[in-house]
Amino acid sequence: MAVNTDKLHELLGKAIVDFGATFHAALVRVGDKLGLYKALATGGPQTPAELAKRTGTAERYVREWLCNQAAGGYVTYDGQARNSH
């Protein structure tokens, strides 16, 4: 039986999207539970250190969370502003 590579790629694409959505859903829950979204909404642009301080969380984990959020398009990263802090 020959493998239809177009159908295989379509299936793999769907699986990757579903996996990404599942992973991201957990991080949305974390952001909500720790108050990260609320702190961003009320505090405006912040560095990971500033956001961690506002929420009483660890900067390292906030940085990782922010990287994921930026990769997904949920927050934006401003490299120019980063240099001014």
TAGI-V731163 format. One record per residue. SS is DSSP state (@ for helix, = for strand, . for the rest). PHI is phi in radians with two decimals (NA if undefined). PSI is psi in radians with two decimals (none if undefined). Layout:
BEGIN
[[SS & PHI & PSI] [SS & PHI & PSI]]
END
This chain:
BEGIN
[[. & NA & 2.22] [. & -1.42 & 2.48] [. & -1.53 & 2.25] [. & -1.46 & 1.78] [@ & -1.14 & -0.55] [@ & -1.12 & -0.78] [@ & -1.17 & -0.67] [@ & -1.10 & -0.80] [@ & -1.12 & -0.65] [@ & -1.11 & -0.78] [@ & -1.10 & -0.79] [@ & -1.10 & -0.68] [@ & -1.07 & -0.77] [@ & -1.11 & -0.73] [@ & -1.11 & -0.70] [@ & -1.15 & -0.73] [@ & -1.09 & -0.78] [@ & -1.11 & -0.72] [@ & -1.09 & -0.78] [@ & -1.07 & -0.72] [@ & -1.13 & -0.70] [@ & -1.12 & -0.79] [@ & -1.10 & -0.77] [@ & -1.16 & -0.62] [@ & -1.01 & -0.69] [@ & -1.14 & -0.68] [@ & -1.27 & -0.51] [@ & -1.13 & -0.75] [@ & -1.07 & -0.77] [@ & -1.06 & -0.82] [@ & -1.06 & -0.66] [@ & -1.24 & -0.83] [@ & -1.09 & -0.66] [. & -1.49 & -0.06] [. & 1.37 & 0.31] [@ & -1.18 & -0.76] [@ & -1.11 & -0.76] [@ & -1.09 & -0.75] [@ & -1.13 & -0.63] [@ & -1.18 & -0.71] [@ & -1.16 & -0.67] [@ & -1.56 & -0.42] [@ & -1.77 & -0.12] [. & 1.22 & -2.84] [. & -1.01 & 2.35] [. & -2.55 & 2.67] [. & -1.39 & 2.86] [@ & -0.99 & -0.66] [@ & -1.13 & -0.74] [@ & -1.14 & -0.76] [@ & -1.14 & -0.71] [@ & -1.09 & -0.74] [@ & -1.12 & -0.76] [@ & -1.10 & -0.55] [@ & -1.83 & -0.04] [. & 1.18 & 0.61] [. & -2.05 & 3.02] [. & -1.41 & 2.27] [@ & -1.01 & -0.73] [@ & -1.01 & -0.79] [@ & -1.27 & -0.61] [@ & -1.12 & -0.72] [@ & -1.06 & -0.79] [@ & -1.11 & -0.74] [@ & -1.09 & -0.78] [@ & -1.10 & -0.67] [@ & -1.06 & -0.76] [@ & -1.11 & -0.76] [@ & -1.13 & -0.67] [@ & -1.19 & -0.72] [@ & -1.08 & -0.59] [. & -1.49 & -0.10] [. & 1.46 & 0.27] [. & -1.53 & -0.43] [. & -2.35 & 2.86] [. & -2.00 & 2.67] [. & -1.96 & 2.25] [. & -2.05 & 1.70] [@ & -1.10 & -0.53] [@ & -1.19 & -0.76] [@ & -1.13 & -0.59] [@ & -1.01 & -0.64] [@ & -1.25 & -0.33] [@ & -1.53 & -0.16] [. & -1.56 & none]]
END
